[in-house]
Amino acid sequence: MKIDLELILKIAQLFTPILIFIFGILFLKSIESTKKHIERQSHFYKKWADEFFNTCDDFMKCTERVLALLTFVSHNPDINETCPHYGKEYNDLFTRLLELELRIRRVVPFAPKFGNAVANNASEIFTKLSELFEQKKGNVDPIVNLIFEFNKAAKLAHGEMLANKK
């Protein structure tokens, strides 16, 4: 049996582009599937990171308002008689702080390296604010230092959440 080398070469030239085209399409489909999977996962982590950022921001705003109220009330001893709504606002803010602290604890598992520091600082801020309210006097500097630590840890945890590709 004699094999015609020219015929085989012509057949190979004819089918090579077709095979490359088929393998190319299969390869592109595989890449697109992987890309969609990564996008879905990335979208999930971005949503959680955004939720975390907003919660930390709300926690800080609430903390600032509580500190401002406590400072104002400490300088105006008869404030409860003249402005009773401050007591209600204070109670509402503390309820909100507790809610935000719990929300932070719910989200920090997505930042295993830095998340616990955020949750611990939030808890400590809440505790220090409670103590300050109970004593009706005190130094706010330890709370301000905790706020700095909270913000540093929150920044690192947020970055960790955005970089997470599990």
MARRO-958228 format. One record per residue: residue number from 1; x, y, z of N, C-alpha, C in turn; residue in three letters. Coordinates in steps of 0.05 Angstrom, whole numbers, plus 5000, padded with zeros to 4 digits. Each point is the difference from the previous one (the first is absolute). Layout:
i;n.east;n.north;n.up;ca.east;ca.north;ca.up;c.east;c.north;c.up;aa
NUM;X;Y;Z;X;Y;Z;X;Y;Z;ALA .
...
//
This chain:
i;n.east;n.north;n.up;ca.east;ca.north;ca.up;c.east;c.north;c.up;aa
1;5017;4977;5000;4983;5023;5000;5018;5025;5000;MET .
2;4995;5016;4981;5016;5024;4996;4985;5024;5011;LYS .
3;5014;5015;5017;4987;5024;5012;5009;5024;4984;ILE .
4;4980;5015;4993;5006;5024;4984;5005;5023;5020;ASP .
5;5025;5008;5003;5008;5020;5019;4988;5027;4993;LEU .
6;4998;5007;4976;4988;5025;4992;4971;5002;5007;GLU .
7;4986;4978;4998;4971;4999;5007;4997;5004;5030;LEU .
8;5016;4987;5015;4999;5003;5029;5006;5028;5008;ILE .
9;5020;5012;4987;5007;5028;5006;4978;5019;4993;LEU .
10;4986;4996;4978;4977;5017;4993;4977;4996;5019;LYS .
11;4995;4976;5009;4979;4995;5019;5007;5013;5027;ILE .
12;5025;4998;5008;5009;5013;5025;4997;5030;4998;ALA .
13;5007;5011;4977;4997;5029;4996;4971;5009;5001;GLN .
14;4983;4983;4990;4971;5006;5000;4988;4998;5028;LEU .
15;5007;4979;5015;4988;4996;5026;5013;5015;5023;PHE .
16;5025;5008;4997;5014;5014;5022;4985;5026;5008;THR .
17;4992;5017;4982;4985;5024;5009;4974;4993;5013;PRO .
18;4987;4979;4990;4974;4992;5012;5004;4990;5029;ILE .
19;5021;4984;5004;5006;4990;5027;5008;5022;5018;LEU .
20;5016;5019;4990;5009;5023;5017;4975;5016;5007;ILE .
21;4982;5004;4981;4975;5015;5005;4983;4986;5022;PHE .
22;4997;4974;4998;4984;4985;5020;5013;5001;5027;ILE .
23;5026;4995;5002;5014;5002;5025;5000;5028;5012;PHE .
24;5001;5020;4982;4999;5028;5009;4973;5006;5013;GLY .
25;4979;4992;4987;4973;5004;5011;4997;4986;5027;ILE .
26;5009;4975;5002;4998;4986;5025;5016;5014;5022;LEU .
27;5023;5009;4992;5018;5014;5019;4987;5026;5010;PHE .
28;4988;5016;4981;4987;5025;5007;4975;4995;5019;LEU .
29;4985;4978;4994;4977;4994;5017;5010;4993;5028;LYS .
30;5021;4985;5002;5011;4994;5026;5009;5025;5015;SER .
31;5013;5018;4986;5010;5025;5012;4975;5017;5009;ILE .
32;4980;5001;4984;4976;5016;5007;4986;4988;5024;GLU .
33;4999;4974;5001;4987;4987;5024;5016;5006;5025;SER .
34;5026;4998;4998;5017;5006;5024;4997;5030;5007;THR .
35;5000;5017;4980;4997;5029;5005;4974;5006;5014;LYS .
36;4978;4988;4991;4974;5004;5013;4999;4991;5029;LYS .
37;5013;4977;5004;5001;4989;5028;5016;5019;5018;HIS .
38;5022;5011;4990;5016;5018;5016;4985;5026;5005;ILE .
39;4986;5010;4979;4984;5024;5003;4978;4997;5021;GLU .
40;4987;4977;5000;4979;4995;5020;5012;5000;5028;ARG .
41;5022;4986;5003;5014;4999;5026;5010;5028;5008;GLN .
42;5011;5014;4982;5010;5027;5006;4977;5019;5007;SER .
43;4978;4997;4987;4976;5016;5006;4991;4995;5028;HIS .
44;5000;4975;5008;4992;4992;5027;5017;5014;5021;PHE .
45;5027;4997;4997;5018;5012;5019;4999;5031;5000;TYR .
46;4995;5011;4976;4998;5029;4999;4975;5010;5014;LYS .
47;4978;4985;4998;4975;5008;5014;5005;4999;5030;LYS .
48;5012;4979;5010;5006;4997;5028;5019;5022;5009;TRP .
49;5020;5006;4984;5019;5021;5008;4987;5027;5001;ALA .
50;4982;5005;4981;4985;5025;5000;4982;5002;5025;ASP .
51;4987;4978;5006;4983;4999;5025;5017;5006;5024;GLU .
52;5023;4987;5001;5018;5004;5023;5009;5029;5002;PHE .
53;5008;5012;4978;5008;5028;4999;4978;5018;5010;PHE .
54;4976;4997;4990;4978;5017;5008;4993;4996;5030;ASN .
55;5002;4976;5010;4995;4994;5028;5021;5014;5018;THR .
56;5025;4998;4992;5021;5013;5015;4997;5030;5000;CYS .
57;4993;5011;4977;4995;5028;4998;4977;5009;5018;ASP .
58;4978;4985;5000;4978;5006;5017;5007;4998;5030;ASP .
59;5016;4980;5006;5010;4996;5028;5016;5024;5009;PHE .
60;5017;5010;4982;5016;5024;5007;4983;5025;5004;MET .
61;4981;5004;4982;4982;5023;5002;4984;4999;5026;LYS .
62;4990;4977;5006;4985;4996;5025;5017;5005;5024;CYS .
63;5025;4990;5000;5019;5004;5022;5006;5029;5003;THR .
64;5004;5014;4978;5006;5029;5001;4976;5015;5013;GLU .
65;4976;4993;4992;4976;5013;5011;4997;4995;5030;ARG .
66;5005;4975;5008;4999;4994;5029;5021;5016;5015;VAL .
67;5024;5001;4990;5021;5016;5013;4993;5029;5002;LEU .
68;4989;5011;4979;4991;5028;5000;4978;5004;5020;ALA .
69;4980;4982;5001;4979;5002;5020;5011;4999;5028;LEU .
70;5018;4980;5005;5011;4997;5027;5016;5025;5008;LEU .
71;5015;5011;4982;5016;5024;5006;4981;5024;5006;THR .
72;4979;5003;4983;4981;5021;5004;4986;4998;5027;PHE .
73;4990;4976;5006;4986;4995;5025;5018;5004;5024;VAL .
74;5025;4991;4998;5019;5003;5023;5005;5030;5006;SER .
75;4998;5017;4980;5004;5029;5005;4975;5014;5007;HIS .
76;4977;4987;4999;4974;5012;5006;4985;4982;5019;ASN .
77;5005;5001;5026;4989;4981;5019;4969;5000;5001;PRO .
78;4987;5022;4994;4971;5001;5001;4987;4994;4973;ASP .
79;5015;4988;4983;4990;4995;4972;4976;4982;4999;ILE .
80;4998;4981;5019;4977;4982;5000;4974;5014;5004;ASN .
81;5001;5022;5015;4976;5016;5005;4993;5018;4976;GLU .
82;5021;5012;4988;4995;5018;4978;4997;4986;4973;THR .
83;5013;4978;4997;5000;4986;4974;4996;4970;5005;CYS .
84;4976;4991;5007;4996;4971;5006;5004;4982;4975;PRO .
85;4998;5012;4977;5003;4983;4975;5028;4990;4997;HIS .
86;5020;5012;5014;5028;4989;4998;5002;4972;5012;TYR .
87;4985;4996;5022;5000;4973;5012;4990;4979;4981;GLY .
88;4978;5007;4986;4988;4981;4981;5019;4996;4977;LYS .
89;5012;5021;4990;5019;4997;4978;5024;4983;5008;GLU .
90;5009;5004;5024;5023;4984;5010;4992;4971;5001;TYR .
91;4977;4993;5010;4991;4972;5001;4997;4989;4972;ASN .
92;4989;5016;4982;4997;4991;4972;5028;4994;4987;ASP .
93;5018;5018;5006;5027;4997;4989;5014;4975;5011;LEU .
94;4997;4995;5026;5012;4976;5011;4988;4974;4989;PHE .
95;4974;5001;4995;4987;4977;4987;5011;4996;4972;THR .
96;5003;5022;4986;5012;4999;4973;5029;4990;5000;ARG .
97;5016;5010;5020;5028;4991;5002;5001;4970;5004;LEU .
98;4983;4990;5017;5000;4971;5006;4993;4985;4974;LEU .
99;4980;5009;4986;4992;4988;4975;5023;4999;4980;GLU .
100;5014;5023;4997;5022;5002;4982;5024;4982;5008;LEU .
101;5005;4999;5026;5021;4982;5010;4994;4971;4992;GLU .
102;4975;4992;5004;4992;4973;4992;5002;4995;4970;LEU .
103;4994;5020;4985;5002;4998;4970;5030;4997;4992;ARG .
104;5017;5014;5014;5029;4998;4995;5009;4972;5006;ILE .
105;4991;4989;5022;5008;4972;5008;4989;4980;4979;ARG .
106;4978;5006;4988;4989;4982;4980;5017;4999;4974;ARG .
107;5012;5023;4994;5014;5002;4974;5030;4994;5002;VAL .
108;5012;5003;5024;5029;4997;5002;5011;4972;4993;VAL .
109;4984;4979;5001;5012;4974;4991;5011;5000;4972;PRO .
110;4991;5020;4983;5010;5001;4973;5028;5014;4999;PHE .
111;5010;5008;5023;5027;5012;5003;5014;4985;5023;ALA .
112;5008;4975;4995;5011;4985;5022;5026;5011;5013;PRO .
113;5015;5015;4986;5025;5012;5012;4994;5024;5017;LYS .
114;4984;5019;4990;4997;5026;5013;4972;5004;5012;PHE .
115;4982;4983;4994;4972;5004;5009;4996;5000;5030;GLY .
116;5014;4982;5014;4997;4999;5029;5008;5025;5013;ASN .
117;5020;5013;4990;5009;5026;5012;4978;5021;4998;ALA .
118;4986;5000;4977;4978;5019;4997;4978;4994;5020;VAL .
119;4992;4975;5002;4979;4993;5018;5008;5005;5029;ALA .
120;5024;4994;5008;5009;5005;5027;5001;5030;5006;ASN .
121;5010;5016;4981;5000;5029;5005;4972;5012;5002;ASN .
122;4982;4990;4983;4972;5009;5002;4988;4994;5027;ALA .
123;5005;4976;5009;4990;4991;5027;5012;5018;5022;SER .
124;5026;5005;4998;5013;5016;5020;4990;5029;5000;GLU .
125;4995;5011;4976;4989;5027;4998;4973;5001;5014;ILE .
126;4983;4981;4994;4974;4998;5012;5002;4999;5030;PHE .
127;5018;4984;5011;5004;4997;5028;5009;5026;5013;THR .
128;5020;5013;4987;5011;5025;5011;4979;5022;5000;LYS .
129;4983;5001;4979;4979;5020;4999;4980;4995;5022;LEU .
130;4993;4975;5005;4982;4993;5022;5011;5009;5027;SER .
131;5026;4994;5004;5012;5008;5025;5000;5030;5003;GLU .
132;5006;5014;4979;5000;5029;5001;4973;5011;5007;LEU .
133;4979;4988;4989;4973;5009;5005;4993;4994;5030;PHE .
134;5007;4977;5009;4993;4993;5028;5014;5018;5020;GLU .
135;5025;5007;4995;5016;5016;5018;4993;5030;4997;GLN .
136;4988;5007;4978;4993;5028;4994;5024;5019;4998;LYS .
137;5024;4988;4999;5025;5015;4997;5022;4981;4991;LYS .
138;5021;5011;4990;5022;4983;4992;5016;5012;4977;GLY .
139;5020;4985;4992;5018;5009;4979;4991;4986;4974;ASN .
140;4997;5015;4979;4992;4989;4974;5024;4991;4983;VAL .
141;5024;5006;5009;5024;4993;4985;5002;4970;4995;ASP .
142;4995;4983;5020;5001;4971;4994;4980;4991;4978;PRO .
143;4977;5013;5000;4980;4994;4979;5010;5009;4973;ILE .
144;5011;5024;4999;5011;5011;4975;5022;4982;4990;VAL .
145;5017;4990;5017;5022;4981;4992;4988;4975;4989;ASN .
146;4979;4990;5013;4986;4976;4990;4987;5005;4973;LEU .
147;4990;5023;4996;4989;5008;4974;5021;4998;4978;ILE .
148;5024;5011;5006;5022;4998;4981;5007;4971;4993;PHE .
149;5002;4984;5021;5006;4971;4997;4978;4986;4984;GLU .
150;4975;5007;5006;4977;4988;4986;5002;5007;4971;PHE .
151;5005;5025;4993;5001;5008;4972;5023;4987;4985;ASN .
152;5023;4998;5013;5023;4986;4987;4993;4971;4994;LYS .
153;4989;4987;5020;4993;4971;4997;4978;4997;4979;ALA .
154;4980;5019;5000;4978;4998;4980;5011;5004;4972;ALA .
155;5019;5017;4996;5012;5004;4974;5014;4974;4990;LYS .
156;5015;4988;5018;5014;4975;4993;4980;4978;4995;LEU .
157;4979;4998;5016;4980;4979;4996;4985;5004;4974;ALA .
158;4993;5025;4994;4986;5006;4975;5017;4992;4976;HIS .
159;5026;5007;5001;5018;4992;4978;5002;4970;4998;GLY .
160;5001;4986;5023;5001;4971;5000;4975;4988;4987;GLU .
161;4977;5011;5006;4975;4990;4989;5000;5004;4969;MET .
162;5009;5023;4991;5000;5005;4971;5020;4982;4986;LEU .
163;5022;4992;5013;5020;4984;4988;4994;4970;5002;ALA .
164;4980;4993;5016;4993;4972;5005;4990;4986;4975;ASN .
165;5012;4978;4992;4993;4985;4976;4992;4971;5006;LYS .
166;4993;4994;5024;4994;4972;5007;4978;4988;4983;LYS .
//
